[in-house]
Amino acid sequence: MDEVVDAAFAIECRSLPVDHAFALSQAILAALPWFADEPQAGLHTVHGAASGAGWQRPEGKDALLQLSHRTRLVLRLPESRLQDAAALSGQTLDIAGYAMRVGRLQPRPLLRIASLFSRSVIFEDANDETEFLAAATEALRALGAEASTMLCGRDVALATPQRSYRTRSLMVTVATPAQSLALQRQGLGEARKLGCGLFIPHKDLGDLRSRADQSF
């Protein structure tokens, strides 16, 4: 199986709407037509420094994220697609009327982190927090993973012209490095191309590689 990595691009972009997932996805799909049909490809939505670990963001229909020069555009991709993705460098994307100049690509390997976080996860049939956590538990088991800790956030809407999705943030702590990598590679739920279901390290809880016993 091809290794999965994060392709992080330097960007020049001062601000973006908070709810920019659809517009950013459309811009990436226009620039990289293969992205739509690559099953392991996913899009990380952009978050400014004020959003911290993703639990808090500016609110309101017209709210904007203020971005710093350290902000990156990040795609999760099979390693074999990195050269194709490099075509983004030098392009200027139109994200809902906001210009994003894309710079140099820097690959980032997935880290063996016990505690992982996704800002937006969609389980269509989950109508409340209990059903959401049950769906997450089932999806983890399908990956061969078990969570010792699982916490979800409040229900948040993600809008597209076709429909609105109900999403929740999700933090999980898994048992082994293999489970951590499997969760990051495969994700949970739907709509990877809209930035949903992709997991990143939860930075407050340590790196698995610092554990001496290889099983965390």
C-alpha positions, 0 to 999 in steps of 0.5 A: 500500500502506498504511504500516506503523507500530508502535503503542506504548501506555504500560502499567501492569504490574509483571510478566509471565510470560516465556512470555506470548505466547499469553496476551497475544495472546488478550487483544489478540484479545478487545479488538480482534476485527479483529486476527486477520484483519488480515494486516499486524498483528503483536504484539511481546511485552513485554520488560523492561529486563533483557532488553536487546536480547532475547538474554537473558531470565530462565529457568525455568517460573515466571520473571517479567519485571520491568517498568518505567514505560518498558515499552510494549505495541507492535503492528505495524499498517497506519497505517489501523488506528491509530484502531481500535487506540486502543480499547485505551487505558483498558482493563485486560487480563488476561495469564495472571492479571497485570493490564495497564492500557493507556494512551496510544497513540504511533505510531512510524514504522519506521526505516531501519536496516541491522541488524534483530533478531527475538526469535522466528522460526519456520520449521516445517521447520527442524530445526537451525541450518543449516536455519534459516539456509537457510530465512531466506535463502530467505524474505529472497530472496522479499522481494527482500532479501539479508543480508550478516550473519545470526546466529541464537540457540538453539532456544527453545520457545513454548507454546500450549494447542494446541501448542509452537513451536520458535523462534530469535532472528535478526539480519540486516543488509540492503543497502538502506533499501528492503530494511530497510523490506520486512523490517519490514513483512512479517516472516519465518516464521509466527505474527505474532499470537504475536510471531514474525517481527517485526523491530526495529532492532538498536541497536548497529549504525547508522541507515541515515539517517545514511549520506550515499549513500542506499544506506546 
